[in-house]
Amino acid sequence: MIVLYIIGGFVCLLLAIYVLDRREKMSKKIKQIKEQKQEIQELNNQLDEIQYQLDLMDESIQKAHDISSQILFYMKK
């Protein structure tokens, strides 16, 4: 009977070691995922800023295009 208790205790010890090891690995993975998420968010913010600047440039170019079209129209008259 004592042998069963020793084997049971050993199995519980191995199971505890396995669970703690898996927990440590999962916490490392979660940390990596959070870091990647932060990097993606930073890149997304940079892309939003670039998109905003491109929109501003597009407005200026569109205004210049409209003015040049009007000038060409009046020159053709």
HELIX and SHEET records of a PDB file:
HELIX    1   1 ILE A    2  LYS A   76  1                                  75    
END                                                                             
